[in-house]
Amino acid sequence: MTISIETPLLYSQPLSELNRCNVWLKMESSQPTGSFKLRSAGHACQHYAQQGAKGFVSSSGGNAGIAVAHSGRKLNLPVTVVVPETTSERARQLIQQEGAELIVHGKIWAEANELALSMTSSEIVYIHPFDNPLLWQGISGLVDEVVAQQVTPDAIVLSVGGGSLLSGVAQGLERHGLAQTPIYAAETYGTASLNAAIKADRLVRLEKLSGIATTLAASQVCENAFNVSKKHDVRSHLVTDEEAVAACKAFLNDHRTLVEPACGASLALLYGQKMAFAPGDNVLVIVCGGASVTYEYLLK
């Protein structure tokens, strides 16, 4: 049984014309939960289930928590998701809709995470939102799918929060001998933990996170993502909240697909023509999606 699905690879005529190259969209927004996180959570949960796990616990109130809840339902195993008070009502509804037990605890993620970790046992496995090699391995499969469709990317554009997407894509590129491919890593100014780490040449924990791209709001990227930034050609770019939201709206008009501002950060690099490519370049954009985004949210 597979939990995540093979997602469409679409050629974007509007973005290709705008950027004078070939822009390809890997539509992770088409995953059953609406986010690439189903690749990571699904792969990890399936692995642990095969090892004898009897249930899962997560501490993410965003895409990862919803993906763990969905994975547990598909595997017929119970899931508990602990979320902080700041978690949106929409996200809470989606977690419960998947049949998971929802616990609201603490004002910030760290407090919710502490409770989640206390609930683990030899049979109840904790699924981290972004920092586990199994997560990256699951995500890496999207590169396999792109290569199988005979598209060799000359550049990758993706958004960075905790760093699992960057880690997984880098792993997939390495598997296909494409480790030299530049990766354009987008963050908003209020969530720029990778950018801060690259500038400092060490892992940095941000004292404050802000802005609309809440699912990018990891105060520190995972160590593996930082290592990827040193080993690979990772080019950090920052965008404003306004640019991210504008990109979401433009993408909805151009491609009839609603994505969250976290995804809009990477799309903003293309809509804002912040990069330069050769006419024949194939630019692969990971449309990471957004499990709980609504159009009304973008209008706030």
Stockholm file with secondary structure:
# STOCKHOLM 1.0

chainA/1-300         MTISIETPLLYSQPLSELNRCNVWLKMESSQPTGSFKLRSAGHACQHYAQQGAKGFVSSSGGNAGIAVAHSGRKLNLPVTVVVPETTSERARQLIQQEGAELIVHGKIWAEANELALSMTSSEIVYIHPFDNPLLWQGISGLVDEVVAQQVTPDAIVLSVGGGSLLSGVAQGLERHGLAQTPIYAAETYGTASLNAAIKADRLVRLEKLSGIATTLAASQVCENAFNVSKKHDVRSHLVTDEEAVAACKAFLNDHRTLVEPACGASLALLYGQKMAFAPGDNVLVIVCGGASVTYEYLLK
#=GR chainA/1-300 SS CCSSCCCCEEECHHHHHHHTSEEEEEEGGGSTTSBTHHHHHHHHHHHHHHTTCCEEEECCSSHHHHHHHHHHHHHTCCEEEEECTTSCHHHHHHHHHTTCEEEECCSSHHHHHHHHHHTCCSSEEECCSSCCHHHHHHHHHHHHHHHHTTCCCSEEEEECSSSHHHHHHHHHHHHTTCTTSCEEEEEEGGGCHHHHHHHHTSCCCCSCCCSSCGGGCCSSCCHHHHHHHHHTTEEEEEECHHHHHHHHHHHHHHHSCCCCHHHHHHHHHHHTTCSCCCTTCEEEEEECBCSSCCHHHHTC
#=GC SS_cons         CCSSCCCCEEECHHHHHHHTSEEEEEEGGGSTTSBTHHHHHHHHHHHHHHTTCCEEEECCSSHHHHHHHHHHHHHTCCEEEEECTTSCHHHHHHHHHTTCEEEECCSSHHHHHHHHHHTCCSSEEECCSSCCHHHHHHHHHHHHHHHHTTCCCSEEEEECSSSHHHHHHHHHHHHTTCTTSCEEEEEEGGGCHHHHHHHHTSCCCCSCCCSSCGGGCCSSCCHHHHHHHHHTTEEEEEECHHHHHHHHHHHHHHHSCCCCHHHHHHHHHHHTTCSCCCTTCEEEEEECBCSSCCHHHHTC
//
